[in-house]
Amino acid sequence: MEYHEAADRLYDLGRFGIRPGTASTADLLAHLDDPHESVDAIQIAGSNGKGSTARMLESVLREAGYTVGLYTSPHLEDMRERVRVDGREIPKAAVTEFVETCGAYLTERGADGASPTFFETTTAMALWHFAREGVDFAVLEVGIGGEKDATSVVDPVAGAVTSVALEHTDVLGDTIEEIARDVAHVAPSVDGAGEERDAGNSNATDGNALVTAADGAALAAIRDVAGEVVTVGDGVDPSDDADARPDVHVTYDGRVSHVEAAVTIDLSDHPVRPRADPVESRMAAIGAHQAENAGVAVTLARQLAAVSDEEIRGGLRGAHWPGRFEVMDDAPLVVLDGAHNPAGCARLTSTLSTFDYDDLHLVVGAMSDKDYAEMIASLPTPDAAIACRPTNERAVDPAVLARVFEREGVADVRTISAVRDAFEAALADAKAGDAVVVAGSLYAIAEARTHYTLTGAQTRVRDLRDARRTLERANVTEKGVWRMRGKAVHRMVRLRVQERQAAYLKQELLSLGGECAISGLQREEQLVEAVCTATLSQFKRLVAKLDAQPYGLAALGEEIRRTLGFGDGGRDSDDDSQVGAGRSGGPDPHGIDVTGTSYPWGEAPAVMGILNVTPDSFHDGGEYDSVDDAVARAEAMVAAGASIVDVGGESTRPGAEPVPIDEEIDRVVPVIERTRDLDAAISIDTRKAAVAEAALEAGAEIVNDVSGLADPEMRFVAAEHDASLVVMHSLDAPVDPDREATYDDVVGDVLRDLSETVLLAERAGLDRERIVVDPGLGFGKSKPEEFELLDRLEEFRALGCPILVGHSQKSMYDWVGRAAGERLESTVAATALAIDRGADVVRVHDVPENVAAVETALATRDPIGYAERRRERGDGE
């Protein structure tokens, strides 16, 4: 079975509607030998905020060193987002294996007229995956209610209810009290609590009280069912009745930037692990309601484990959750919020009121089973509104939403069917001081968010083998691969698009003489992969056709135009001679044009020389740990042609011991102070924001973060100092030799991860031309995968950022028979390949040899342009 067949089988179950109860899920898990019985699960229920709370809890527990599974819904782009272990989506291979394992069972149950639903089956798949991965904890976001939800098949070790509002009344009840009693069933059973968790022991908790931020009648109803309850609420009023005060006091301290807020959590009355002093933290979420969610998450974490204040702070700042009051830009202010009921819309309104803006442009798409009239009434009154329709059969007709806006007194109301088109129109109308907000459904948010995440990757296709592999990675069927592979030795662009966009794309490209292969997995519930092959002239004519089409196709045309490197002037021309023209008129392998800038990679690829002032680095540890030796080494590298010197004070080799912040600063700052006047940019190689800040103040200009922003403060430090920032893809730094990652497609997976990291850096205030991406050779990948990343490096152009490759002297060369101490020649060869495939920066130990490799690659790629550049700098020929 191929992945697209397995995913199709799961999606087909979506035709079965909501079915209250756990019996069907329990039967499926019994068929799988009850894997959930070995999983310590925590259920998070509630009308609003349960996804954010689940993410915060998962982040805090991971910060404390636990392996954590996270199950949430719905997904934004891909079904696999629902099931994660330590942040990584369930692999396609695991989805396929799961469906193969239970396929016969699903058929039999279908024949009996009792097939499990999509949600029931994915819940079982999540628990099956978590058991196989041996997670310490599994955090489960409840779908609907509590007692009757599929996730309640588990006997949880902890549970929480975030809030209670009127929704799903046909299933849960017509009153707040009825709904509260239902959700209260996520409370752990009285006899389900075990001994306090110790390292190496079973993951149990001695605190089995339900945690909730509900109040009033909802809280009273929850107490009737759950018994012991820990309450979370905002502040403490001395005049309040002591019995009515929350056990955990949360104070929302307001926004500290457009992407972070401050919160204070007082755990002094926590019944399990009280904390004398309040924990003050920033969090990657904005709004008073998110402070309560943080309080619930931290209260649960303290019941489950002895998490420290620092682990709480790191977890809350690292808990990024797309589509939940997600601020994408500040000029204009752009907010994506999946508010999907009146209470959620009211919270959006309250949070938005803390921002200053001129006109409000509101884009709304909602589901027909929601109270969309009351939702619109709860949203802020916009100056202009656009009603749209998410790609979902349950979506409300935009004309209906528009009429509701008119009844609310909004004068400027339009209907634009496709969410992406509506969002683009709102952005085009908005001025720098305005606000653009998308709301109404997470399905709408998913489509709007593709404005920032959808990227086309031009793939190198040299022969039939390359063509076949590219098509297979896009889940094209076996017959489709056989038919298309001969036609694909051509210009090829791989895209992720909506189902109807894929159909139109294929129709139009075929009419122009090109080809388009579409994934066997074609579903409105997630993006579809399409592989387009054509001449550049055919692509240009395709883009001209797309410009006039609806359904977000014009934006798709812009993406194709950017990917293939031709500008607006190419729309009506069949001349391919200037398409993709680079810095010297030849093909440009670079993803972003920074010609003429002050960046070291502005005119030509840069060599970054490695300067380790450490005693234990894997290749040259101890050679330059005195300041004089380090300075002499830096001077020699610059004299040999390095245009960047990367100073590092902590080794990231496997098994390396962390270096205290003060010690790392003492190692690097004296070297930076004495090398900052060299004719080269100085970079600081560190994972710690405090070290980066000290280095930047000492004269560094670039931050090289091999952890990929594991320290939440790092992106803000780089932005405040107007520094360039290198973000590397890594699971761990230092690498954990016992931790193996599984990639379905190492390049595609790394691209998706880096795309989100780049967005985080952008949202902190960094321009994309200052964000350098590093695919992370040597960090959590197998040796064949590292060579594949090198071979397919040009696909990282899709991110629109400069590209750095750090490959020097690494163990990947063991795969070609080069042991430690014998890797110089392989490193030099890889440098030439990296430059040919579009690297803007190569990070190396041996500067003279690698400078020669860079020069040779540049001369080979563009002999005339290379000669001109040499004459300009006075090198002769």
KOLNU-844168 format. One record per residue (C-alpha): x, y, z. Coordinates in steps of 0.1 Angstrom, whole numbers, padded with zeros to 4 digits, always signed. Layout:
N
XYZ;...
% end
This chain:
877
+0000+0000+0000;+0012+0035-0009;+0008+0065+0014;-0018+0082-0007;-0039+0050-0006;-0037+0048+0031;-0045+0085+0036;-0074+0082+0012;-0088+0053+0032;-0087+0074+0064;-0103+0104+0047;-0131+0082+0033;-0142+0077+0069;-0150+0113+0070;-0184+0106+0054;-0195+0092+0087;-0208+0120+0110;-0202+0127+0146;-0209+0096+0168;-0209+0102+0205;-0193+0075+0227;-0161+0056+0230;-0172+0021+0221;-0161+0022+0184;-0127+0036+0193;-0122+0010+0221;-0131-0018+0197;-0105-0006+0171;-0079-0003+0198;-0087-0038+0210;-0080-0050+0175;-0046-0033+0179;-0039-0050+0212;-0049-0020+0233;-0018+0001+0228;-0034+0030+0248;-0031+0011+0280;+0007+0017+0281;+0003+0055+0274;+0001+0081+0302;-0025+0104+0286;-0037+0139+0296;-0070+0151+0282;-0076+0188+0275;-0113+0197+0269;-0132+0229+0266;-0151+0251+0242;-0121+0274+0235;-0084+0273+0241;-0079+0236+0244;-0056+0234+0214;-0034+0262+0227;-0034+0247+0262;-0024+0213+0249;+0004+0229+0229;+0016+0248+0260;+0016+0217+0282;+0034+0197+0256;+0060+0224+0252;+0067+0227+0290;+0070+0190+0294;+0094+0188+0264;+0114+0216+0279;+0117+0195+0311;+0132+0167+0290;+0103+0144+0285;+0093+0127+0252;+0057+0140+0245;+0030+0130+0221;+0005+0156+0210;-0028+0149+0194;-0048+0179+0181;-0075+0188+0155;-0082+0200+0130;-0051+0202+0108;-0041+0232+0087;-0023+0216+0057;-0018+0179+0063;-0036+0153+0082;-0003+0142+0098;-0001+0175+0117;-0027+0160+0141;-0002+0134+0155;+0032+0145+0167;+0060+0132+0189;+0083+0159+0202;+0070+0182+0175;+0075+0158+0146;+0045+0147+0125;+0037+0110+0123;+0057+0097+0093;+0039+0087+0061;+0053+0052+0066;+0037+0049+0100;+0003+0060+0086;+0006+0034+0059;+0015+0007+0083;-0014+0016+0106;-0039+0014+0078;-0025-0019+0066;-0027-0032+0101;-0064-0023+0106;-0076-0023+0070;-0093-0056+0072;-0110-0046+0105;-0122-0014+0089;-0137-0033+0060;-0155-0058+0083;-0169-0030+0105;-0180-0012+0073;-0198-0043+0061;-0216-0045+0095;-0227-0008+0091;-0206+0002+0121;-0175+0017+0106;-0155+0040+0129;-0154+0076+0120;-0124+0096+0108;-0119+0111+0142;-0122+0078+0160;-0097+0062+0137;-0071+0089+0138;-0075+0089+0176;-0067+0052+0176;-0038+0059+0152;-0024+0086+0176;-0025+0063+0206;-0010+0034+0186;+0019+0057+0174;+0025+0071+0209;+0028+0036+0223;+0053+0025+0197;+0073+0057+0202;+0074+0051+0240;+0063+0086+0249;+0065+0097+0285;+0032+0116+0282;+0005+0119+0255;-0014+0152+0255;-0048+0147+0238;-0070+0176+0227;-0106+0165+0231;-0127+0167+0199;-0162+0174+0213;-0172+0175+0249;-0156+0150+0272;-0176+0119+0283;-0187+0111+0247;-0155+0119+0229;-0133+0093+0212;-0103+0104+0233;-0121+0094+0265;-0112+0058+0256;-0081+0065+0278;-0079+0065+0316;-0061+0098+0319;-0035+0105+0345;-0045+0142+0343;-0072+0163+0327;-0083+0199+0322;-0113+0219+0311;-0103+0253+0297;-0136+0270+0293;-0173+0262+0287;-0196+0279+0262;-0227+0270+0243;-0217+0249+0212;-0225+0214+0198;-0257+0217+0217;-0272+0189+0197;-0246+0165+0212;-0237+0180+0245;-0268+0196+0258;-0287+0229+0256;-0273+0246+0287;-0239+0256+0301;-0244+0232+0330;-0251+0202+0308;-0221+0209+0286;-0199+0214+0318;-0210+0181+0332;-0201+0164+0299;-0166+0179+0296;-0159+0172+0333;-0156+0135+0325;-0120+0141+0314;-0111+0141+0351;-0088+0113+0360;-0104+0085+0380;-0098+0085+0417;-0081+0051+0416;-0061+0061+0385;-0034+0081+0403;-0002+0064+0411;+0029+0073+0430;+0048+0105+0423;+0069+0103+0392;+0106+0096+0397;+0132+0093+0370;+0130+0060+0353;+0097+0050+0369;+0062+0048+0354;+0048+0081+0343;+0021+0086+0369;+0010+0115+0390;-0002+0118+0426;-0024+0148+0417;-0055+0135+0401;-0076+0167+0405;-0092+0181+0373;-0078+0215+0364;-0101+0241+0350;-0104+0278+0342;-0142+0276+0342;-0162+0296+0367;-0197+0303+0379;-0224+0278+0370;-0200+0258+0348;-0176+0254+0376;-0203+0242+0400;-0215+0216+0374;-0179+0204+0369;-0174+0200+0406;-0206+0178+0407;-0190+0153+0383;-0152+0156+0389;-0151+0160+0427;-0116+0173+0433;-0109+0203+0412;-0080+0228+0409;-0092+0261+0397;-0072+0286+0376;-0083+0323+0373;-0071+0358+0369;-0058+0378+0398;-0069+0379+0435;-0094+0405+0447;-0090+0408+0486;-0127+0415+0488;-0136+0382+0472;-0150+0353+0491;-0119+0331+0499;-0139+0300+0488;-0145+0316+0454;-0109+0325+0447;-0089+0303+0422;-0063+0279+0435;-0038+0291+0409;-0038+0329+0403;-0029+0341+0368;-0022+0377+0359;-0021+0389+0323;+0006+0415+0322;-0001+0426+0287;+0018+0426+0254;+0055+0430+0254;+0056+0431+0215;+0033+0423+0187;+0041+0386+0190;+0046+0380+0228;+0028+0388+0260;+0038+0386+0297;+0021+0364+0323;+0025+0359+0361;+0014+0325+0375;+0011+0322+0413;+0013+0285+0423;+0015+0291+0460;-0018+0273+0466;-0011+0245+0441;-0024+0214+0459;+0004+0190+0446;+0035+0210+0441;+0031+0246+0454;+0057+0272+0445;+0063+0300+0469;+0073+0326+0444;+0052+0335+0414;+0065+0325+0380;+0069+0355+0356;+0072+0346+0320;+0067+0357+0285;+0045+0335+0263;+0042+0330+0225;+0005+0339+0227;-0014+0371+0231;-0046+0378+0251;-0059+0375+0287;-0076+0342+0278;-0042+0328+0267;-0029+0337+0302;-0055+0315+0317;-0046+0288+0292;-0010+0291+0303;-0021+0288+0339;-0040+0256+0332;-0010+0241+0313;+0015+0250+0340;-0008+0237+0367;-0011+0204+0349;+0027+0203+0343;+0033+0208+0380;+0010+0179+0388;+0027+0156+0364;+0064+0165+0371;+0086+0188+0391;+0091+0212+0363;+0113+0242+0372;+0106+0279+0367;+0131+0280+0338;+0114+0250+0321;+0081+0267+0325;+0094+0299+0310;+0111+0281+0281;+0080+0260+0274;+0056+0289+0273;+0078+0310+0250;+0084+0281+0227;+0047+0271+0224;+0039+0286+0190;+0005+0276+0178;-0004+0286+0142;-0037+0302+0136;-0045+0313+0172;-0043+0351+0172;-0012+0347+0151;+0003+0381+0142;+0020+0377+0108;+0030+0413+0102;+0027+0447+0118;+0026+0472+0088;-0003+0466+0082;-0012+0446+0113;-0021+0411+0100;-0038+0386+0124;-0050+0351+0117;-0073+0337+0143;-0093+0305+0141;-0121+0318+0163;-0150+0296+0153;-0178+0304+0179;-0192+0335+0195;-0170+0332+0227;-0139+0328+0206;-0148+0358+0184;-0154+0379+0216;-0119+0370+0228;-0105+0379+0194;-0122+0413+0197;-0109+0419+0232;-0073+0410+0222;-0074+0431+0190;-0085+0461+0211;-0050+0462+0226;-0035+0471+0192;-0036+0505+0176;-0047+0507+0140;-0067+0528+0116;-0091+0509+0094;-0101+0473+0100;-0103+0449+0070;-0121+0417+0081;-0121+0384+0061;-0145+0358+0074;-0153+0322+0063;-0173+0300+0086;-0190+0266+0089;-0227+0262+0086;-0230+0243+0119;-0218+0273+0138;-0237+0303+0151;-0222+0325+0125;-0246+0353+0130;-0237+0356+0166;-0200+0352+0157;-0201+0382+0134;-0219+0402+0160;-0191+0393+0185;-0164+0404+0161;-0152+0440+0160;-0171+0462+0135;-0149+0464+0104;-0145+0493+0080;-0146+0467+0053;-0156+0431+0053;-0150+0403+0028;-0171+0371+0031;-0155+0340+0017;-0159+0302+0016;-0133+0278+0029;-0128+0247+0008;-0151+0225+0028;-0186+0212+0021;-0199+0225+0054;-0188+0261+0046;-0215+0289+0047;-0223+0306+0014;-0204+0339+0013;-0236+0357+0003;-0252+0346+0035;-0223+0359+0056;-0223+0392+0036;-0260+0397+0044;-0252+0392+0081;-0225+0418+0080;-0250+0442+0063;-0275+0436+0091;-0247+0445+0115;-0244+0479+0098;-0212+0473+0078;-0214+0494+0047;-0184+0481+0027;-0191+0443+0022;-0179+0421-0006;-0180+0384-0014;-0149+0367-0028;-0153+0329-0029;-0118+0317-0023;-0102+0325+0011;-0068+0332-0004;-0082+0356-0030;-0102+0374-0003;-0071+0377+0019;-0050+0390-0010;-0077+0416-0018;-0078+0427+0018;-0040+0430+0019;-0041+0451-0013;-0067+0474+0002;-0050+0479+0035;-0026+0508+0042;+0004+0504+0065;-0015+0517+0096;-0045+0494+0090;-0053+0460+0103;-0063+0429+0083;-0079+0400+0103;-0090+0366+0091;-0113+0347+0113;-0143+0323+0115;-0128+0289+0111;-0094+0272+0112;-0102+0260+0077;-0102+0296+0066;-0070+0303+0085;-0053+0273+0068;-0060+0287+0033;-0051+0323+0042;-0018+0311+0058;-0006+0297+0025;+0002+0333+0016;+0032+0329+0039;+0039+0291+0037;+0031+0280+0002;+0064+0276-0017;+0072+0262-0051;+0105+0242-0053;+0123+0240-0086;+0138+0205-0087;+0170+0194-0104;+0160+0167-0129;+0190+0153-0148;+0177+0119-0159;+0149+0094-0156;+0159+0084-0121;+0157+0119-0108;+0123+0123-0125;+0110+0091-0109;+0122+0100-0074;+0106+0135-0077;+0073+0121-0088;+0073+0094-0061;+0080+0120-0033;+0049+0138-0044;+0028+0106-0039;+0021+0103-0076;+0006+0069-0084;+0027+0041-0098;+0010+0044-0132;+0014+0082-0132;+0052+0078-0124;+0056+0054-0154;+0037+0078-0177;+0053+0110-0166;+0089+0102-0159;+0101+0105-0195;+0084+0138-0199;+0098+0152-0167;+0134+0155-0177;+0126+0192-0182;+0120+0223-0161;+0101+0209-0131;+0082+0227-0103;+0067+0209-0074;+0038+0227-0057;+0014+0222-0028;-0020+0235-0038;-0057+0230-0032;-0075+0202-0050;-0095+0225-0073;-0063+0245-0080;-0045+0213-0090;-0073+0203-0114;-0072+0237-0131;-0034+0238-0132;-0033+0204-0149;-0059+0214-0174;-0042+0246-0184;-0007+0232-0185;-0018+0203-0207;-0035+0228-0231;-0001+0246-0234;+0018+0214-0242;+0032+0209-0207;+0026+0182-0182;+0012+0180-0147;+0012+0150-0124;-0010+0152-0093;-0007+0132-0061;-0029+0102-0058;-0041+0118-0026;-0066+0144-0038;-0087+0158-0009;-0102+0191+0000;-0092+0184+0036;-0055+0190+0028;-0032+0204+0002;-0025+0184-0029;+0010+0180-0044;+0014+0187-0081;+0045+0183-0102;+0045+0205-0132;+0069+0201-0162;+0072+0224-0191;+0095+0247-0210;+0100+0282-0195;+0079+0296-0223;+0050+0273-0214;+0053+0282-0178;+0052+0319-0187;+0020+0315-0207;+0005+0294-0179;+0012+0323-0154;-0004+0348-0178;-0036+0326-0178;-0035+0322-0140;-0034+0359-0135;-0070+0363-0146;-0084+0333-0126;-0102+0330-0092;-0097+0304-0064;-0063+0318-0055;-0048+0309-0089;-0033+0344-0094;-0013+0341-0062;-0002+0306-0074;+0010+0322-0107;+0031+0346-0087;+0046+0317-0068;+0055+0300-0101;+0069+0332-0115;+0091+0337-0084;+0102+0301-0083;+0114+0301-0119;+0129+0336-0116;+0111+0356-0143;+0096+0390-0136;+0064+0408-0146;+0080+0417-0180;+0080+0380-0190;+0043+0376-0189;+0037+0383-0226;+0070+0372-0240;+0081+0338-0253;+0118+0347-0251;+0134+0324-0225;+0169+0341-0228;+0165+0363-0198;+0144+0340-0176;+0162+0332-0145;+0190+0356-0153;+0214+0360-0124;+0240+0384-0112;+0260+0382-0144;+0233+0374-0169;+0235+0336-0165;+0213+0312-0146;+0211+0322-0109;+0210+0294-0085;+0203+0317-0056;+0170+0321-0039;+0172+0358-0032;+0189+0387-0049;+0209+0407-0025;+0232+0422-0052;+0248+0454-0041;+0240+0449-0004;+0265+0450+0024;+0260+0413+0032;+0291+0391+0028;+0271+0370+0003;+0258+0400-0016;+0280+0398-0048;+0291+0362-0047;+0290+0332-0024;+0309+0337+0008;+0333+0315+0027;+0327+0314+0064;+0358+0303+0083;+0353+0283+0115;+0371+0296+0146;+0364+0273+0175;+0377+0287+0208;+0369+0255+0226;+0389+0227+0241;+0366+0199+0228;+0353+0207+0192;+0353+0176+0170;+0379+0187+0145;+0401+0214+0160;+0393+0215+0197;+0420+0231+0218;+0440+0245+0189;+0428+0281+0192;+0415+0284+0228;+0440+0312+0237;+0430+0346+0225;+0463+0352+0207;+0461+0319+0188;+0424+0326+0179;+0432+0361+0166;+0461+0348+0145;+0439+0321+0131;+0412+0346+0122;+0437+0369+0104;+0451+0339+0084;+0416+0329+0073;+0407+0364+0062;+0440+0367+0043;+0431+0334+0026;+0398+0347+0014;+0372+0342+0041;+0347+0369+0042;+0331+0357+0074;+0347+0345+0106;+0324+0323+0128;+0335+0324+0164;+0322+0296+0186;+0327+0289+0223;+0308+0257+0228;+0311+0224+0210;+0280+0208+0194;+0296+0175+0187;+0276+0144+0198;+0278+0140+0236;+0293+0175+0242;+0287+0190+0277;+0269+0223+0278;+0290+0254+0286;+0277+0279+0312;+0267+0312+0297;+0293+0333+0315;+0321+0309+0305;+0310+0309+0269;+0310+0347+0269;+0344+0348+0284;+0357+0326+0256;+0342+0345+0226;+0340+0382+0235;+0378+0389+0238;+0383+0372+0204;+0355+0392+0188;+0368+0425+0202;+0402+0419+0187;+0389+0407+0153;+0360+0430+0146;+0382+0454+0126;+0393+0427+0101;+0381+0429+0065;+0354+0403+0072;+0321+0400+0090;+0322+0384+0125;+0297+0358+0133;+0289+0343+0167;+0282+0306+0167;+0259+0300+0198;+0226+0286+0209;+0222+0311+0237;+0206+0345+0233;+0226+0360+0262;+0259+0349+0245;+0246+0363+0211;+0238+0396+0227;+0272+0399+0244;+0289+0390+0211;+0269+0415+0190;+0277+0443+0215;+0314+0433+0212;+0312+0437+0174;+0297+0406+0158;+0273+0412+0129;+0258+0377+0124;+0243+0351+0147;+0247+0315+0137;+0222+0295+0157;+0226+0257+0152;+0196+0250+0174;+0171+0267+0150;+0158+0292+0176;+0155+0268+0205;+0162+0298+0228;+0130+0319+0223;+0149+0351+0229;+0174+0346+0200;+0153+0360+0172;+0145+0392+0192;+0182+0397+0201;+0191+0395+0164;+0163+0418+0154;+0171+0444+0181;+0208+0445+0169;+0199+0445+0132;+0220+0414+0128;+0218+0387+0102;+0206+0354+0116;+0215+0319+0105;+0189+0293+0115;+0198+0257+0112;+0175+0227+0111;+0183+0204+0140;+0164+0181+0163;+0191+0184+0190;+0222+0205+0195;+0244+0188+0206;+0232+0158+0187;+0218+0130+0207;+0235+0099+0192;+0206+0077+0206;+0179+0097+0190;+0171+0088+0154;+0148+0108+0132;+0126+0094+0105;+0121+0114+0074;+0096+0106+0046;+0114+0130+0023;+0144+0146+0041;+0144+0177+0019;+0107+0182+0019;+0105+0177+0057;+0134+0200+0064;+0119+0226+0041;+0086+0226+0060;+0103+0228+0094;+0126+0257+0082;+0096+0275+0067;+0081+0278+0101;+0114+0288+0117;+0119+0316+0091;+0083+0328+0098;+0092+0331+0135;+0123+0351+0127;+0104+0374+0103;+0077+0380+0129;+0104+0392+0153;+0113+0419+0129;+0140+0404+0106;+0138+0408+0069;+0140+0376+0049;+0172+0386+0032;+0189+0387+0066;+0177+0352+0076;+0201+0325+0063;+0188+0289+0063;+0211+0259+0070;+0197+0224+0062;+0217+0210+0091;+0241+0184+0077;+0254+0163+0106;+0224+0171+0128;+0199+0142+0132;+0201+0129+0096;+0216+0097+0082;+0246+0099+0060;+0226+0092+0028;+0201+0119+0038;+0230+0144+0043;+0242+0137+0007;+0206+0140-0006;+0203+0174+0011;+0235+0185-0006;+0224+0172-0039;+0190+0189-0037;+0202+0221-0021;+0187+0244-0047;+0152+0234-0036;+0158+0255-0005;+0156+0285-0028;+0118+0282-0022;+0122+0298+0012;+0134+0331-0004;+0164+0332+0020;+0202+0329+0015;+0215+0294+0020;+0244+0282+0042;+0259+0248+0041;+0280+0235+0070;+0297+0203+0058;+0333+0207+0067;+0352+0176+0079;+0319+0159+0091;+0313+0122+0096;+0290+0121+0066;+0322+0115+0046;+0326+0081+0064;+0300+0070+0038;+0325+0076+0010;+0354+0060+0029;+0369+0090+0045;+0377+0087+0082;+0384+0116+0106;+0416+0134+0095;+0411+0123+0059;+0381+0145+0049;+0397+0176+0034;+0394+0164-0002;+0357+0154+0003;+0350+0187+0020;+0365+0207-0009;+0345+0186-0034;+0313+0192-0015;+0320+0229-0014;+0321+0230-0052;+0289+0210-0054;+0272+0233-0029;+0281+0264-0048;+0268+0248-0080;+0235+0240-0063;+0230+0275-0050;+0248+0279-0016;+0254+0315-0006;+0277+0306+0023;+0299+0276+0029;+0311+0271+0065;+0346+0254+0065;+0377+0248+0086;+0402+0249+0057;+0398+0282+0041;+0424+0283+0013;+0414+0250-0003;+0377+0258-0001;+0381+0293-0015;+0397+0277-0045;+0367+0253-0048;+0343+0283-0047;+0362+0302-0073;+0364+0271-0096;+0326+0265-0092;+0318+0301-0100;+0341+0302-0130;+0325+0270-0143;+0290+0282-0138;+0295+0316-0155;+0329+0320-0171;+0323+0355-0186;+0307+0369-0155;+0335+0355-0134;+0361+0371-0156;+0343+0404-0153;+0342+0403-0115;+0379+0394-0114;+0388+0424-0135;+0366+0447-0114;+0385+0437-0082;+0419+0440-0100;+0428+0403-0100;+0435+0402-0137;+0427+0370-0158;
% end
